[in-house]
Amino acid sequence: MESNYITYYQLLGIESNASTEEILKAYKEKAKEYHPDKNDGHHTATKLFQYIQDAKAVLIDPQQRLEYDFMIGVKKRPEPAPFISNSKPSKSNDNLGALLAAGAVGLLVGLFLSSGSNNH
């Protein structure tokens, strides 16, 4: 499947395993090329310059980069470990459910009785 989008890596012209130094070097080169002052404020150059700044900000921050890599499919999210419990279910959950059900019934009965007494 072909995408109409380019990644931050493609925008900077680097590989997805690029080091921080490589990211900063590529950023500086692209920023010089697309700086609005160098391109008479051309709209496309200005937009590209903004995207280049965004790319640098995301890719040099380890946590943001990891999330970005997950998002674009460079890295696969690890599967969460299954929760294994050795304890038996407690009765407190059953009691809580019964208590909530009784409270709901009580609330409904109370509403019914109070609405009937207003009609007199």
Steps between C-alpha positions, in 0.01 A plus 500: 500500500644833396462804724451861397684613811869539563652428837719732702789273407429543129455875547845529657651249258618258767447135593266402783798380706685834472688626805422830671808652337381390155155644569644835606733514199216422258277754676759776461542428129126494431432802721754704303347387172140579594543794737235765420761779486692309235185434296340848515230368731364262235200317649620149411850561634356646820275195550788260432716692745231453767478127426878472518495664844225261613699204368809602697301558820338156483801301385750633754269430796532126578143454631337699218712317245397162637131595485549638148675179390206297634255730323663477157579131531879519522476312829232266622345555840580217740205285597390561858581217736192304601384548857515175692345483842542211740228624733136403484242769425392673816146514627534875552442560128179294519390692809574832332290404198210397721529821700498714184202310360308548825586869501378539142172324580460715812560814295239398243245415770569831672451691175178312429359565848598867501344563158175334613472716812522822296178423316276540809 
